[in-house]
Amino acid sequence: MASLSSTQAALARSITRPNLFASSPNFLNQRQSRAASSSTSTPAPKRRVVILGSGWGGYNLARDLDKTKNEVTIVSPSTNFAFTPLLASVCVGALDYRSAIEPVREIRDASFLHSWVDAVDVQNRTVTLVPAYPRALSQDRFAETRGGFNTAFVRPAHRRPVEAAEGDASDLVPSSGGSSSRPAYTLATPATGQQQHGAGSATGAFQPSQTNSAQPVLSSAEFPQSEPPSAETRDAIHLASHGSYGPSETWASQERGREFKIGYDVLVLAVGSFNRTFKLKGVKSNAWFLKDIQNARSIRFRLFECLEQASALHLNDMERSRLLQWVIVGGGPTGSELAAELVDLKEDLKRLYPKLAPLIKITLIDSAAGILNTFHDRLASYARAKFARDGIDIRLNQTVKEVLKGRIVLQSPESEGDEIVPFSLLVWSTGNCTNPVIKKLGGQSSKPEVNGLGASAVEQGWGTMAVDERTNQILIDDHLRVLAPLREQERGPKKGLEEEQSAEEVELGVPSTNNEGDVIPGVFAIGDCSSLRSGALPATAQVAAQQAKHLAKLLNNLPAATIEPQYPVPEGLPLITKDSTFKFQNRGTMASLGSGRAIVQLPPMPEGSKTERDLSGKPAWLAWRSAYTMMSLSWRNKIAVPLNWLTTAVFGRDISRF
C-alpha cells in the first residue's frame, strides 16, 4: 500500500497543471478588453441596394446578391413573385395557385417594403414610397365586441342589384361583384373620400366608408406616376368581391400624407410593364388580364361561375350557350396557352357537366395573320392545326373596335360591316405597354430644366431618365446603367416620320438613335421596363432573369465600399473589366398546346447553319413540363408542381370556386 501511495504521489507530481491566472495575472483584464473591442468594432459597411419590383428581374436579383456586401431592400406592391408560365394552368384548376408563387419575404437577409413608388431623387439618392396597404384600424373602425370586430364590417359593402332590361342578353353576364345570381351587380358610386371598391379588405375587416375624412383618398389623377386598374376594372372589382384582394391593394386606396423616403447607394428599376389595351373603349371594364396570380384566380372564379350559372334549370340551351362563350384576344404565348388549357378543361367537364360541355365555345382572336408568330413557321403552323382540331374558333386578321358588356365588336378587312361576338369571359392578352412609373421618370422633353436634371426636375420627380423614343422604356447602356437625358439645348433635331424606325427594325434590335446623355450614377434598370441602347430585346422572363443574374455578378464582385461598377476600370478593381457587358443568350422558347402536346424552339444553331432545332408533340410537352419544374425558384415548388400535375392526372382537377 505504501509503494502504491508513493507511486501515485510521484505520478501526481509528474503531472503539471499550470495556473493560468497565476502565470498571467492580467488574463481576466485581457479577455475582457478583447471582448469589449470585438463588441464595439463596427461591421464592414454594406452597399444599400434598393430594388423596385418583385418580378423576374427584381426577385432573381434579390436572391443572387451577396448579402455580406449588399444591404438589400425590395419595394413592391405585390407580396409574391408569380411564376408566369404556369398561370394558365392555375386558371383552370390544373395547378394549385400556391405552386405558382414565391413569397418575397422568404428571401434571406433582405428587407421588403409593401409599397408603391412615387418619385425618385437621383441627386440625393432617395426614393419616395407610398404604402400599398391601408392604415391600421382606428378606434372608429374597431368595435369593442366579443369577437373584436364589428360584424357590420364583415359583410360586403356598397353592392346593389341592378335589373337588366328585359330581353337584353347582358342580364346573363354579371358586370361585377362575382354573384352567381341572375341579376347583374355593380358597385354603388362611393361618396367623396371613400374607397373606390367597397368590398372591404381580404379579411373583410376594413370598411371603406369609414375612411378618415382628415386623410382624403387620392384619385388616380392625383397619382400621376401610374395608371393601374381603376375601380371599374373588371379584374379589380371581381377580385375584391370574392376576396382575392381588397381595395387596399389598388392605387385608388392610397391616402394623402403617408409618403416616406428611403435612401440608396444603388437603385435598380425592375417594375415590369402593364397590359396593352390600345386605349380601346370598354377593355378595362369588361375584360380580364393574365399578368399575376390575382388575375389567374379571378379568371378561375369566373370560369366556374359561368358553369354554375349555366346549370340553372330555368335556362334554355341558347341562354346556356351565351354563358359558355369564352373569348381570348391575343394569339401570343399567353393567349394560346390559355386557350389550350381551356380545351383540356372542356374535356374534363364532359364528366362533371355532360350537358354543358358541348355548349362551350372557345374563340381566339388576333389581328395578325397567324398565332405564335415568335416561333418558326413550322411550329406556328403545327399549333394552328392542333387548335383547329380541338375546335377552337381562330379568328385572324381581325381587330377589336370596341368592347361592350358581354359583347366584343370586331373589324375585318374582308368584311364591310362590324361583327359582334358575344362572350361571358373575355381575356385580354395583346402584349405589354410601358409602366406609368417609367413614363413619369422619363419626363417631358419640353422642359429644359427637366432634361438637365435640374432642381425642379428632381423635386417633381419628372424627367430624370432617358427614354427610348420607340418603346417608351428607360434607356440603358450595355452595362444595364440608366442613361440621363440631354438638356433641351443639347438635343439634336427630332426625327421626322419618314426617318423613324419601323416596328420590324425595333423587333430585330436595330440600335437606338436617341439623344441620351451620360449615365446616372448608381441607377440600373432590368426587365420589361428597360431598353438597351445597342438594340431592343424581347420582353420575356428569360431576358429579365439573365439581366438580374448579370447585375448581381457585377455588384457581388465589387468591394462593399464601392458604390457601382465604373467604366473604364479604375485602379484596384480587377474583377470588373470592359468586357463585362450584358450579352443575352437565347435559350429557346416553349408553349404548351394542351392534350399532352407542346412546341419547343431550341436555341439557334451556329451562324451559317440553316438547320432549325425544333420539337413538337409529346416530346416537346415532356420537355416543357421538365423545364418549368426545374425552373421553379424554390425546392418547395420543385416538388409541389409535379405533385400537383400528378394529382390532377389521377384524381382530376379542382373545380371548386373560391
FIDO-446247 format. One record per residue (C-alpha): residue in three letters; x, y, z. Coordinates in steps of 0.02 Angstrom, whole numbers, padded with zeros to 5 digits, always signed. Example, Ala and Ser with C-alpha at 12.3 -4.5 7.8 and 13.67 -1.06 7.14 Angstrom:
# residues 2
ALA+00615-00225+00390
SER+00684-00053+00357
***
This chain:
# residues 658
MET+00000+00000+00000
ALA+00143+00114+00042
SER+00227+00082-00126
LEU+00063+00115-00214
SER+00041+00278-00121
SER+00217+00334-00164
THR+00188+00288-00346
GLN+00027+00388-00351
ALA+00113+00535-00269
ALA+00255+00529-00396
LEU+00128+00519-00538
ALA+00035+00666-00467
ARG+00193+00768-00453
SER+00240+00724-00633
ILE+00076+00796-00700
THR+00091+00984-00703
ARG-00067+01087-00702
PRO-00021+01265-00744
ASN-00117+01401-00657
LEU-00167+01517-00798
PHE-00218+01656-00681
ALA-00055+01642-00582
SER+00056+01642-00736
SER-00041+01785-00811
PRO-00113+01897-00676
ASN-00191+02012-00808
PHE-00279+01870-00900
LEU-00454+01921-00849
ASN-00422+02100-00895
GLN-00351+02049-01064
ARG-00500+01937-01100
GLN-00623+02071-01050
SER-00534+02201-01157
ARG-00537+02084-01308
ALA-00723+02052-01285
ALA-00757+02238-01269
SER-00657+02278-01426
SER-00747+02142-01526
SER-00917+02205-01471
THR-00877+02386-01512
SER-00796+02350-01681
THR-00908+02410-01822
PRO-00952+02285-01958
ALA-00893+02315-02135
PRO-01005+02442-02222
LYS-01131+02370-02343
ARG-01194+02441-02505
ARG-01378+02492-02492
VAL-01464+02412-02642
VAL-01647+02458-02668
ILE-01741+02352-02795
LEU-01906+02418-02864
GLY-02011+02269-02916
SER-02029+02085-02871
GLY-02046+02007-03043
TRP-01924+01900-03140
GLY-01790+02034-03134
GLY-01811+02103-02959
TYR-01843+01937-02871
ASN-01695+01847-02951
LEU-01580+01994-02918
ALA-01628+01998-02734
ARG-01594+01812-02718
ASP-01424+01817-02805
LEU-01348+01969-02720
ASP-01213+01936-02591
LYS-01292+01992-02427
THR-01122+02012-02343
LYS-01084+02156-02461
ASN-01258+02220-02501
GLU-01399+02278-02390
VAL-01547+02229-02500
THR-01719+02311-02492
ILE-01860+02256-02607
VAL-02003+02376-02643
SER-02159+02306-02724
PRO-02349+02322-02713
SER-02356+02132-02727
THR-02300+02020-02585
ASN-02261+01874-02700
PHE-02168+01828-02858
ALA-02278+01747-02990
PHE-02208+01608-03100
THR-02296+01673-03255
PRO-02277+01521-03371
LEU-02390+01421-03254
LEU-02529+01550-03231
ALA-02634+01475-03371
SER-02636+01308-03279
VAL-02691+01397-03120
CYS-02839+01474-03213
VAL-02917+01305-03250
GLY-02880+01215-03086
ALA-02744+01104-03158
LEU-02618+01179-03038
ASP-02637+01249-02864
TYR-02603+01435-02861
ARG-02481+01416-02716
SER-02367+01316-02830
ALA-02350+01464-02948
ILE-02296+01596-02821
GLU-02147+01630-02709
PRO-02167+01742-02555
VAL-02049+01890-02570
ARG-02016+01895-02384
GLU-01938+01722-02390
ILE-01782+01793-02472
ARG-01649+01777-02338
ASP-01565+01931-02266
ALA-01668+02051-02370
SER-01795+02182-02317
PHE-01964+02203-02401
LEU-02073+02359-02412
HIS-02251+02332-02472
SER-02264+02499-02560
TRP-02288+02593-02723
VAL-02156+02706-02799
ASP-02200+02891-02802
ALA-02039+02978-02854
VAL-01851+02955-02872
ASP-01725+03089-02824
VAL-01565+03042-02915
GLN-01465+03187-02844
ASN-01497+03148-02661
ARG-01515+02961-02695
THR-01685+02940-02614
VAL-01847+02855-02666
THR-02018+02917-02611
LEU-02139+02775-02574
VAL-02323+02758-02530
PRO-02383+02607-02428
ALA-02485+02483-02528
TYR-02587+02433-02375
PRO-02722+02525-02277
ARG-02694+02616-02115
ALA-02708+02515-01956
LEU-02886+02506-01890
SER-02929+02662-01795
GLN-03045+02670-01646
ASP-03195+02718-01751
ARG-03169+02559-01855
PHE-03137+02445-01708
ALA-03285+02392-01603
GLU-03267+02327-01426
THR-03365+02171-01460
ARG-03337+01994-01403
GLY-03258+01947-01568
GLY-03152+02103-01579
PHE-03226+02164-01743
ASN-03395+02237-01779
THR-03495+02115-01881
ALA-03552+02258-01991
PHE-03377+02265-02061
VAL-03380+02084-02117
ARG-03521+02092-02241
PRO-03489+02152-02420
ALA-03522+02337-02438
HIS-03581+02455-02574
ARG-03661+02325-02686
ARG-03834+02346-02755
PRO-03929+02237-02879
VAL-03966+02314-03047
GLU-04104+02239-03150
ALA-04056+02225-03333
ALA-04177+02273-03469
GLU-04294+02134-03519
GLY-04232+02038-03668
ASP-04056+02108-03651
ALA-03928+01969-03666
SER-03818+02058-03542
ASP-03928+02004-03398
LEU-03840+01837-03410
VAL-03671+01920-03386
PRO-03642+01993-03212
SER-03548+02155-03232
SER-03460+02145-03065
GLY-03473+02079-02891
GLY-03450+01897-02935
SER-03626+01850-02883
SER-03694+01691-02958
SER-03872+01754-02954
ARG-03954+01810-03115
PRO-03968+01998-03085
ALA-03810+02092-03127
TYR-03716+02176-02985
THR-03622+02340-02994
LEU-03537+02447-02865
ALA-03632+02594-02797
THR-03547+02760-02826
PRO-03444+02793-02669
ALA-03453+02959-02583
THR-03311+03083-02586
GLY-03163+03025-02485
GLN-03216+02843-02483
GLN-03132+02692-02557
GLN-03170+02653-02738
HIS-03201+02466-02725
GLY-03309+02447-02574
ALA-03287+02261-02549
GLY-03176+02275-02397
SER-03005+02205-02371
ALA-02963+02022-02394
THR-03011+01993-02212
GLY-03172+02090-02225
ALA-03124+02196-02077
PHE-03087+02356-02172
GLN-03239+02464-02204
PRO-03207+02586-02347
SER-03345+02704-02294
GLN-03254+02731-02129
THR-03103+02815-02209
ASN-03042+02958-02102
SER-03105+03120-02177
ALA-02946+03206-02120
GLN-02848+03095-02238
PRO-02940+03104-02404
VAL-02914+02965-02528
LEU-02816+03013-02682
SER-02890+02984-02852
SER-02789+02910-02994
ALA-02772+03085-03066
GLU-02682+03140-02909
PHE-02560+02996-02930
PRO-02480+03035-03099
GLN-02346+02905-03076
SER-02457+02762-03129
GLU-02622+02715-03204
PRO-02668+02548-03128
PRO-02835+02458-03144
SER-02968+02579-03089
ALA-03121+02542-02984
GLU-03213+02497-03143
THR-03082+02373-03199
ARG-03165+02204-03207
ASP-03018+02114-03128
ALA-03013+02232-02980
ILE-03200+02227-02945
HIS-03211+02039-02966
LEU-03059+02003-02858
ALA-03117+02117-02719
SER-03288+02036-02720
HIS-03227+01859-02690
GLY-03082+01900-02577
SER-02927+01884-02685
TYR-02878+02056-02629
GLY-02956+02208-02553
PRO-02964+02387-02612
SER-02812+02422-02505
GLU-02704+02342-02640
THR-02758+02464-02775
TRP-02687+02634-02811
ALA-02854+02718-02781
SER-02845+02672-02597
GLN-02688+02771-02556
GLU-02708+02913-02432
ARG-02626+03082-02426
GLY-02486+03108-02303
ARG-02423+02928-02297
GLU-02271+02953-02410
PHE-02100+02912-02341
LYS-01923+02912-02411
ILE-01782+02786-02409
GLY-01602+02811-02462
TYR-01500+02704-02580
ASP-01324+02680-02645
VAL-01381+02575-02792
LEU-01557+02585-02863
VAL-01622+02450-02980
LEU-01781+02480-03081
ALA-01870+02315-03113
VAL-02051+02373-03113
GLY-02103+02273-03266
SER-02241+02326-03384
PHE-02430+02343-03394
ASN-02557+02261-03509
ARG-02577+02348-03676
THR-02757+02398-03709
PHE-02728+02517-03857
LYS-02844+02637-03765
LEU-02993+02542-03831
LYS-03158+02585-03751
GLY-03226+02454-03631
VAL-03071+02344-03615
LYS-03029+02384-03435
SER-03209+02373-03376
ASN-03258+02212-03466
ALA-03101+02108-03493
TRP-02988+02004-03382
PHE-02799+02010-03392
LEU-02675+01871-03355
LYS-02523+01956-03279
ASP-02512+01894-03099
ILE-02584+01769-02978
GLN-02732+01881-02934
ASN-02782+01884-03118
ALA-02769+01695-03129
ARG-02880+01671-02976
SER-03006+01794-03044
ILE-03016+01704-03212
ARG-03035+01538-03122
PHE-03176+01608-03016
ARG-03265+01675-03170
LEU-03247+01513-03268
PHE-03330+01406-03137
GLU-03456+01542-03100
CYS-03512+01533-03283
LEU-03533+01345-03267
GLU-03639+01361-03111
GLN-03745+01497-03189
ALA-03771+01392-03345
SER-03830+01248-03236
ALA-03986+01343-03185
LEU-04139+01240-03226
HIS-04243+01384-03295
LEU-04120+01423-03437
ASN-04135+01354-03612
ASP-03990+01295-03719
MET-03970+01463-03806
GLU-03957+01554-03641
ARG-03836+01424-03575
SER-03726+01439-03729
ARG-03715+01627-03704
LEU-03642+01593-03532
LEU-03512+01474-03604
GLN-03433+01587-03736
TRP-03251+01608-03684
VAL-03152+01731-03791
ILE-02965+01767-03790
VAL-02892+01917-03880
GLY-02709+01893-03924
GLY-02628+01744-04009
GLY-02461+01755-03921
PRO-02393+01628-03797
THR-02505+01686-03654
GLY-02667+01684-03753
SER-02626+01522-03844
GLU-02578+01428-03687
LEU-02737+01485-03600
ALA-02841+01427-03749
ALA-02754+01258-03740
GLU-02790+01244-03554
LEU-02973+01285-03585
VAL-02982+01143-03711
ASP-02915+01022-03579
LEU-03041+01091-03455
LYS-03182+01064-03579
GLU-03131+00881-03597
ASP-03134+00854-03409
LEU-03302+00941-03393
LYS-03385+00810-03502
ARG-03390+00700-03347
LEU-03446+00834-03224
TYR-03558+00939-03338
PRO-03610+00818-03476
LYS-03748+00934-03540
LEU-03646+01093-03534
ALA-03478+01036-03604
PRO-03540+01026-03785
LEU-03603+01206-03772
ILE-03433+01278-03725
LYS-03355+01381-03864
ILE-03176+01445-03860
THR-03129+01588-03977
LEU-02952+01653-04008
ILE-02938+01823-04094
ASP-02781+01904-04165
SER-02751+02049-04283
ALA-02603+01960-04364
ALA-02609+01828-04499
GLY-02561+01689-04378
ILE-02537+01640-04197
LEU-02375+01615-04101
ASN-02282+01718-04230
THR-02123+01722-04125
PHE-02098+01537-04164
HIS-02035+01463-04326
ASP-02166+01444-04461
ARG-02169+01255-04445
LEU-02207+01263-04259
ALA-02336+01400-04280
SER-02425+01300-04415
TYR-02421+01146-04304
ALA-02503+01243-04163
ARG-02637+01316-04276
ALA-02681+01145-04346
LYS-02688+01073-04170
PHE-02807+01210-04112
ALA-02918+01185-04264
ARG-02934+01000-04224
ASP-02978+01045-04044
GLY-03124+01150-04102
ILE-03051+01321-04059
ASP-03126+01459-04166
ILE-02971+01551-04228
ARG-03007+01723-04300
LEU-02857+01802-04385
ASN-02834+01972-04468
GLN-02972+02043-04359
THR-02953+02195-04248
VAL-03056+02243-04098
LYS-03154+02404-04120
GLU-03242+02410-03952
VAL-03282+02302-03802
LEU-03458+02311-03732
LYS-03539+02222-03588
GLY-03547+02041-03643
ARG-03504+02083-03824
ILE-03348+02123-03924
VAL-03353+02219-04088
LEU-03232+02158-04222
GLN-03173+02234-04385
SER-03105+02134-04530
PRO-03031+02196-04694
GLU-03126+02059-04785
SER-03298+02114-04724
GLU-03381+02282-04741
GLY-03477+02290-04577
ASP-03433+02256-04398
GLU-03456+02086-04318
ILE-03518+02067-04140
VAL-03457+01916-04043
PRO-03541+01878-03875
PHE-03441+01821-03726
SER-03461+01778-03543
LEU-03273+01784-03513
LEU-03152+01894-03610
VAL-02965+01877-03576
TRP-02856+02014-03648
SER-02675+01965-03687
THR-02616+02080-03825
GLY-02443+02118-03758
ASN-02364+02244-03642
CYS-02353+02432-03627
THR-02240+02545-03525
ASN-02267+02553-03339
PRO-02334+02728-03297
VAL-02197+02746-03167
ILE-02071+02739-03309
LYS-02169+02871-03404
LYS-02153+02985-03254
LEU-01967+02956-03233
GLY-01944+02983-03419
GLY-02014+03158-03403
GLN-02065+03285-03532
SER-01941+03344-03662
SER-02023+03515-03670
LYS-01946+03566-03504
PRO-01761+03615-03518
GLU-01735+03609-03330
VAL-01807+03434-03329
ASN-01690+03365-03461
GLY-01545+03447-03373
LEU-01585+03358-03209
GLY-01611+03525-03125
ALA-01681+03552-02952
SER-01856+03570-03020
ALA-01846+03403-03106
VAL-01782+03314-02952
GLU-01909+03398-02840
GLN-02055+03345-02950
GLY-01983+03176-02996
TRP-02004+03209-03182
GLY-01882+03191-03324
THR-01735+03116-03231
MET-01701+02972-03352
ALA-01681+02949-03539
VAL-01821+02859-03630
ASP-01813+02755-03788
GLU-01919+02853-03911
ARG-01976+02694-03997
THR-02033+02592-03847
ASN-02054+02724-03709
GLN-01942+02617-03597
ILE-01799+02677-03489
LEU-01642+02681-03594
ILE-01491+02585-03527
ASP-01315+02551-03589
ASP-01237+02380-03611
HIS-01191+02377-03426
LEU-01376+02399-03379
ARG-01344+02576-03315
VAL-01484+02703-03337
LEU-01442+02848-03452
ALA-01483+03029-03417
PRO-01572+03136-03547
LEU-01483+03282-03629
ARG-01528+03461-03595
GLU-01652+03533-03717
GLN-01522+03645-03798
GLU-01406+03496-03823
ARG-01532+03384-03906
GLY-01521+03353-04091
PRO-01664+03383-04213
LYS-01812+03268-04188
LYS-01829+03135-04320
GLY-01967+03151-04445
LEU-02095+03018-04477
GLU-02004+02963-04632
GLU-01846+02934-04529
GLU-01924+02838-04387
GLN-01883+02655-04372
SER-02014+02527-04413
ALA-02084+02400-04291
GLU-01984+02266-04381
GLU-01823+02362-04351
VAL-01865+02379-04167
GLU-01903+02193-04154
LEU-01739+02148-04240
GLY-01641+02253-04116
VAL-01584+02396-04227
PRO-01477+02514-04120
SER-01566+02663-04047
THR-01533+02841-04105
ASN-01599+02929-03950
ASN-01515+03087-03887
GLU-01461+03013-03721
GLY-01329+03088-03609
ASP-01213+03017-03477
VAL-01257+02877-03357
ILE-01345+02914-03193
PRO-01231+02861-03050
GLY-01294+02712-02953
VAL-01454+02681-03054
PHE-01484+02523-03155
ALA-01636+02451-03245
ILE-01678+02273-03297
GLY-01825+02181-03371
ASP-01975+02246-03469
CYS-01957+02425-03408
SER-01788+02448-03493
SER-01721+02453-03669
LEU-01539+02427-03718
ARG-01459+02568-03816
SER-01373+02440-03928
GLY-01537+02358-03977
ALA-01704+02307-03904
LEU-01726+02134-03828
PRO-01889+02036-03816
ALA-01993+02073-03661
THR-01982+01899-03589
ALA-01947+01822-03420
GLN-01789+01745-03492
VAL-01713+01915-03530
ALA-01758+01987-03359
ALA-01686+01837-03266
GLN-01523+01843-03363
GLN-01505+02030-03334
ALA-01534+02004-03148
LYS-01400+01870-03140
HIS-01278+01980-03235
LEU-01307+02132-03125
ALA-01293+02027-02967
LYS-01125+01963-03026
LEU-01063+02140-03058
LEU-01115+02203-02887
ASN-01053+02048-02796
ASN-00880+02066-02874
LEU-00863+02243-02808
PRO-00792+02282-02636
ALA-00930+02332-02517
ALA-00866+02511-02507
THR-00882+02535-02695
ILE-01050+02604-02746
GLU-01062+02546-02927
PRO-00963+02472-03071
GLN-00859+02602-03162
TYR-00802+02602-03343
PRO-00661+02614-03389
VAL-00597+02508-03247
PRO-00517+02610-03107
GLU-00361+02556-03017
GLY-00385+02421-02887
LEU-00541+02341-02961
PRO-00475+02196-03065
LEU-00637+02097-03052
ILE-00731+02215-03168
THR-00673+02230-03346
LYS-00729+02320-03502
ASP-00790+02154-03567
SER-00916+02134-03426
THR-01060+02192-03535
PHE-01227+02105-03537
LYS-01247+01979-03677
PHE-01415+01894-03697
GLN-01410+01707-03726
ASN-01563+01641-03814
ARG-01605+01477-03730
GLY-01759+01441-03833
THR-01946+01464-03811
MET-02086+01345-03767
ALA-02275+01342-03772
SER-02399+01212-03712
LEU-02538+01165-03833
GLY-02641+01055-03717
SER-02686+00871-03733
GLY-02507+00823-03692
ARG-02435+00921-03838
ALA-02317+01070-03847
ILE-02193+01159-03959
VAL-02012+01198-03915
GLN-01899+01310-04016
LEU-01721+01272-03962
PRO-01580+01400-03969
PRO-01521+01440-04145
MET-01379+01344-04223
PRO-01209+01425-04255
GLU-01207+01562-04385
GLY-01214+01493-04561
SER-01315+01339-04517
LYS-01487+01326-04595
THR-01546+01186-04481
GLU-01689+01231-04362
ARG-01687+01135-04199
ASP-01870+01116-04154
LEU-01976+00997-04052
SER-02163+00969-04063
GLY-02291+00848-03996
LYS-02266+00734-03848
PRO-02076+00753-03832
ALA-02096+00942-03828
TRP-02231+00927-03695
LEU-02116+00822-03585
ALA-01977+00949-03611
TRP-02098+01091-03567
ARG-02150+01011-03403
SER-01974+00959-03356
ALA-01903+01131-03391
TYR-02032+01227-03291
THR-02019+01105-03147
MET-01832+01133-03136
MET-01851+01321-03162
SER-01959+01339-03007
LEU-01865+01451-02887
SER-01887+01350-02727
TRP-01872+01168-02681
ARG-02049+01177-02613
ASN-02118+01215-02786
LYS-01997+01098-02874
ILE-02088+00963-02776
ALA-02262+01040-02772
VAL-02279+01072-02960
PRO-02254+00891-03020
LEU-02357+00827-02873
ASN-02500+00943-02925
TRP-02491+00880-03103
LEU-02490+00700-03042
THR-02639+00732-02927
THR-02736+00811-03069
ALA-02697+00667-03186
VAL-02753+00536-03058
PHE-02898+00620-02968
GLY-02949+00759-03087
ARG-02933+00946-03074
ASP-03001+01052-02933
ILE-03158+01141-02995
SER-03208+01222-02831
ARG-03247+01407-02839
PHE-03154+01513-02712
***
